Amino acid sequence: MDGPPYGRRQRPPNPADEALSSNRPFDPNLIKELAMADLAFVVTTIAVFALVALVAKGVTKL
């Protein structure tokens, strides 16, 4: 007999291994898209805080 008596044990593919694989081509547009998404999040957050500050300032004048 060669090999294990019950066959070879196979592991399911690990998504983390596929995500970190260097076999995939590098997409420079992905970094630009992520940077734009981060910038949009920061700008939106600042706008929301500014709006809350204006509302709070208006409420204190009542």
N, C-alpha and C positions, 0 to 999 in steps of 0.2 A: 504494500500500500504506500502510495506517496501522497502526502498532504494530510490534513486533519480528517478524521473519520466522518464527520458530518458536513463536510464542505467548507468552503471559505466563508468567513464572516465578513459581511459587507456593511460599511457604515453609510448612512444616508449623507448626501452632499451637504456640506456646511456652507450656508450663505455668506458667512464672514470670510471664508477662504476665497470664495468667488469675488467678493467685493474688494479684497486686497490683492487680487491676482494682478500680476504685472503683464499678463499675456494680452490684456485688452488694450486697444489703442487709446492714447491720451486725447481727451477732447478739451481744447482750450476754451471753447464756448461755455462749458459747464461752470468753470470758475467765474466767468463774467456773469452768468445767470445767477449764481449763488451770491456774488457780491452785490448785484442789483437787488436781489431779494432782501439781503441784509440791510442795504441802504433804505429800501422802501419801508422796512420794519422800523428802523430808527426814526425816520422822518414821520411816520404815522404815530409812533409813540410820543414823540415830542409834540405833535399837533394835538393829540388827545390831552396831554397834560396841560398844554396852553389853554385849550378850551375849558378844561376843568378849573383852571386858575381864573379865567374870565368869569365863569359862572359863580365861583366862590366869591370873587370880588363884587359881583353884582348883588349877590345875596346879602353880603355884609352891609350894603348901602340901603337895604330895605328897612 
